[in-house]
Amino acid sequence: MAIDKNELRRVMGHFATGVTIVTTRASSGKFHGLTANALTSVSLVPPLLLLCVDKKAESYPCFAESRLFTVNVLSDSQEELSRRFAVSGGEKFERVAYRLGANGVPILDDALAHLECRVVDAHEAGDHTIYIGEIESAETREGRPLLFYRGGYRSLGD
Ligand SMILES: Cc1cc2nc3c(=O)[nH]c(=O)nc-3n(C[C@H](O)[C@H](O)[C@H](O)COP(=O)(O)O)c2cc1C
């Protein structure tokens, strides 16, 4: 029997992760972004990561269209931002501090790290699409990570 989706979410919640906001940009120029933790490093040479995007997300079409995205790894001062980008639609970037990367996609201020990616492959996987991104540029800054565990935000030492 297939596992119930709420039960699966509860069980997977025991796998502690960092939290990111993945930003992208539509051809109209409008920025999109969503909170995401279904993210994994895939390959060092070439440098690849994967990101799973829900087909129901408002930003979903933008990934296929622009084929560009930037992963912003959040610091523990960015929980409010994470909550904002985990709600569909709206003007998410209003009053958010960011600059544009070389690819024209927003890089959020105060993120612990960012990775600018170009989509090189995509795989259908149930209600999500797995995007493989080739990392074109990456940078870090000092700080403490925002974590997600058992459905709640945490920081190191909690
Ligand atoms: C901690 C956390 C992790 C999440 N990880 C993902 C993810 O990896 N992929 C995804 O598609 N949605 C993920 N979500 C849900 C999206 O952030 C949420 O559906 C968001 O509303 C999508 O925004 P949009 O509809 O404006 O594109 C996550 C939410 C939270 C709170």
The ligand as an SDF file (V2000), in Angstrom:
LIG
                    3D

 31 33  0  0  0  0  0  0  0  0999 V2000
   11.5390   24.0030    4.5540 C   0  0  0  0  0  0  0  0  0  0  0  0
   10.8030   23.9320    3.2420 C   0  0  0  0  0  0  0  0  0  0  0  0
   11.3580   23.2440    2.1840 C   0  0  0  0  0  0  0  0  0  0  0  0
   10.7070   23.1700    0.9490 C   0  0  0  0  0  0  0  0  0  0  0  0
   11.3100   22.5060   -0.0820 N   0  0  0  0  0  0  0  0  0  0  0  0
   10.7320   22.5090   -1.3090 C   0  0  0  0  0  0  0  0  0  0  0  0
   11.4010   21.9180   -2.4140 C   0  0  0  0  0  0  0  0  0  0  0  0
   12.5180   21.4130   -2.2960 O   0  0  0  0  0  0  0  0  0  0  0  0
   10.7880   21.9560   -3.6270 N   0  0  0  0  0  0  0  0  0  0  0  0
    9.5530   22.5290   -3.8020 C   0  0  0  0  0  0  0  0  0  0  0  0
    9.0550   22.5260   -4.9390 O   0  0  0  0  0  0  0  0  0  0  0  0
    8.8990   23.1030   -2.7670 N   0  0  0  0  0  0  0  0  0  0  0  0
    9.4650   23.1190   -1.5340 C   0  0  0  0  0  0  0  0  0  0  0  0
    8.8380   23.7360   -0.4840 N   0  0  0  0  0  0  0  0  0  0  0  0
    7.5120   24.3370   -0.7060 C   0  0  0  0  0  0  0  0  0  0  0  0
    7.5820   25.6680   -1.4460 C   0  0  0  0  0  0  0  0  0  0  0  0
    8.4400   26.5770   -0.8000 O   0  0  0  0  0  0  0  0  0  0  0  0
    6.1610   26.2610   -1.5340 C   0  0  0  0  0  0  0  0  0  0  0  0
    5.3300   25.3600   -2.2330 O   0  0  0  0  0  0  0  0  0  0  0  0
    6.1090   27.6250   -2.1950 C   0  0  0  0  0  0  0  0  0  0  0  0
    4.8430   28.1630   -1.9430 O   0  0  0  0  0  0  0  0  0  0  0  0
    6.3010   27.6350   -3.6900 C   0  0  0  0  0  0  0  0  0  0  0  0
    6.2180   28.9720   -4.1060 O   0  0  0  0  0  0  0  0  0  0  0  0
    5.5380   29.3940   -5.4940 P   0  0  0  0  0  0  0  0  0  0  0  0
    4.2380   28.6290   -5.5700 O   0  0  0  0  0  0  0  0  0  0  0  0
    5.3450   30.8790   -5.4140 O   0  0  0  0  0  0  0  0  0  0  0  0
    6.4910   28.9830   -6.5680 O   0  0  0  0  0  0  0  0  0  0  0  0
    9.4490   23.8000    0.7760 C   0  0  0  0  0  0  0  0  0  0  0  0
    8.8800   24.5010    1.8580 C   0  0  0  0  0  0  0  0  0  0  0  0
    9.5510   24.5580    3.0770 C   0  0  0  0  0  0  0  0  0  0  0  0
    8.9370   25.3330    4.2110 C   0  0  0  0  0  0  0  0  0  0  0  0
  1  2  1  0
  2  3  1  0
  2 30  2  0
  3  4  2  0
  4  5  1  0
  4 28  1  0
  5  6  2  0
  6  7  1  0
  6 13  1  0
  7  8  2  0
  7  9  1  0
  9 10  1  0
 10 11  2  0
 10 12  1  0
 12 13  2  0
 13 14  1  0
 14 15  1  0
 14 28  1  0
 15 16  1  0
 16 17  1  0
 16 18  1  0
 18 19  1  0
 18 20  1  0
 20 21  1  0
 20 22  1  0
 22 23  1  0
 23 24  1  0
 24 25  2  0
 24 26  1  0
 24 27  1  0
 28 29  2  0
 29 30  1  0
 30 31  1  0
M  END
$$$$
